[in-house]
C-alpha cells in the first residue's frame, strides 16, 4: 500500500511538470522544453508552488521574449527560461522581506550607471544598510546620484560604519561594568 502511495505521488509530480511544461509552450509559441529544460522544471517544481511557477513563467515570457516575424527568437526564449527560477526566488524573498524588491530596483539603477558592478557585493551592502535602518528612498537617491562605483561604495560603507559604531557605544546609564 505504501509503495502504491509513493508511486502515486511520483505520478502526480510528473503530471505537474507536464502541465507546467505545456503552460510554458503556450506562453512561448513554437517552442517547448527539451530534456534539460524538463529536468530544470522538475527541480523548480519541488521548490516552488504551482501558482508561483505559473506566475514566473508568465512574467518571464512577458518581460524577456523578443519577437521577430511574429515569433519569439530562440535567444530570447532561452533568456526567458533562465529567468523563471530567479523570478520565483525573488518573489519568495519579497514575501519574507517586502523591501527586497526595492533593493533589487536600486541594484538595477546602479547596474545601468556603473560599469562592472559587483552585484552580489552591492546587494550585501544594500541589505546591511537596510538592517541598520537606512531609508530605502535615500538609498535610491544615492544610487541615482552616483557617478562612480567608488563614490557610491564609499558613501554606503561610511553610513554602515557610522551606524555600527553607534550600535557598539555603551548606552548612558547602562549597567555595563567599568573595568
Long-range contacts (C-beta under 8 A, 24 or more apart in sequence): 13-42, 13-45, 13-46, 16-45, 16-50, 17-41, 17-42, 17-45, 20-45, 20-50, 20-53, 20-54, 20-57, 23-54, 23-57, 24-57, 24-81, 27-57, 27-58, 27-60, 27-61, 28-61, 28-65, 28-72, 28-77, 28-80, 29-71, 29-72, 30-71, 30-72, 31-72, 31-74, 31-77, 33-81, 37-81, 40-81, 40-85, 44-84, 44-85, 44-88, 47-88, 48-88, 48-92, 52-88, 52-91, 52-92, 53-84, 53-88, 55-87, 55-91, 56-83, 56-84, 56-85, 56-87, 56-88, 56-91, 57-84, 59-87, 60-84, 60-87, 99-130, 99-136, 102-136, 102-140, 103-127, 103-130, 103-136, 103-139, 105-140, 106-136, 106-139, 106-140, 106-143, 109-140, 109-143, 109-144, 110-143, 110-146, 110-152, 113-143, 113-144, 113-146, 113-147, 114-146, 114-148, 114-149, 114-152, 116-149, 117-149, 125-153, 125-156, 125-157, 125-160, 126-156, 128-160, 129-156, 129-159, 129-160, 129-163, 132-159, 132-160, 132-163, 132-164, 132-167, 133-163, 134-159, 134-163
